[in-house]
Amino acid sequence: MEYIEAFFAIVGDLTWGWALVPMLVIFGLLFTIVGRFAQFRYFKRMFRVFRTDEVGDDGISARQALLVSIGGRVGGGNIAGVAVAISLGGPGAVFWMWVVALIGMMTSIVECSLAQLYKRRDDDGNFRGGPATYILHGLGKDYRWLAVIYAISLLLSFSIGFVAFQGNTVAGSALESFGIDRWISGAVLVVAGGFIVFGGIQRIAKVADVVIPVMALIYIGMALIIIVLNFTELPALMVMIVKNAFGIESVVGGGIGVAIEQGMKRGLFSNEAGLGSAPNIAATAYATHPVSQGISQSLSVFIDTIVVCSATAFMILLSGVYQPGTEVDGIVLAQQALTAQLGNWSQYVLTISLLLFALSSIMYNYYMGENAINFLVKKNIKMATLVLRVVVIAILFLGAVAPTATAVFFFADPLMGVLALANLLALIMLFPRAKRLLDDFASQLRSGVKEPLFDAQEYEKLDLDLSAWGKKAVKEALDQKQ
């Protein structure tokens, strides 16, 4: 076991240790410049996704796909992770968190547009796709090995490792706040999680339609109360964040360097732009043009980091509980901030919010594995999916009941680094096709078309699934949206 742990430690060092974060930022800047800052040009258009846009029984709506993605991106890391980033990197880390989110929005447009372009219809009529699919059908069979590495890493890191982490987080918080035994929390999670995952993507989307807005309103509402109570201090706080970000004022050791490191790492870990997870959800939506879904998914990066992570940061920095240079558990710091401003009752609301955060992440993490299984297994897919569902529920319970059980899943973060590198390699090679999609989308808008349509016949040399992108399918999607 020691040798296995040492191996994955090396993998983690070679990915997250030095290579991955700079690559994500540099490639994001490249996509932004060549893509003519599409994340800003189409920012207003992103909010169209909240219109009612159901499209029949096949596929899920763009809004549902967005909410599932938000549910996956927004989790305990938006609370604990931001608190740790501020503790280690100072208030300036918040500024660099914003920067990496604005860059990541463009990366999300690229990867989610490609996921839509190469999506496939499965035997049940649902859309599936993601990095493994656009690696295989975009780069060709010579790169099947890369697609397989991606799919295996996705399955093990998200559906096994991160599911256990979520169960452990909820059970620990419930024990701390309410005194509820871990096995009881585990049993509740098993029932709720089982109901969702055994319903597939359709049920996941329906639950996300309800859970995600409630989750966001509860948490952001508490943060807004603290911001309003300390509104007069907000301008000074913004000045402090900027000064710390550029080393003009440093409240922790390391100055600007540690602020950049902590802010960018937290931003990337939180919004997952470029890591290749969200495209698996983006491919499930029924869209009239690949870029339409890319733009919609970009909004989830904005909501995750600019809205939710900022809410956590402001809540901590305005509450007066933050002590520069003092390392503290992230959840504890968030609880201290709430109780200092709103009273003891708020820590119980935070625990409920964490439960909703975890539930939404469990849905998302499970579907990552289901999509990987559908790519890896060509026969007996239904049986393989059933086995995955049972394993996920068992892992969820194990993570909840055993305080140290999650140490077994030490491979999760390193494998997420592997799948991110595989995805970035594919994005660089396929970016010319993404650029072509962006140019086509912009050209149609300039010509007066309100809802650009994708004509798969113009891309006949590509390995596309015409049952997903035939003229009839696109026309049906448009008719349903109007």
Disulfide bonds with the S-S distance in Angstrom:
none
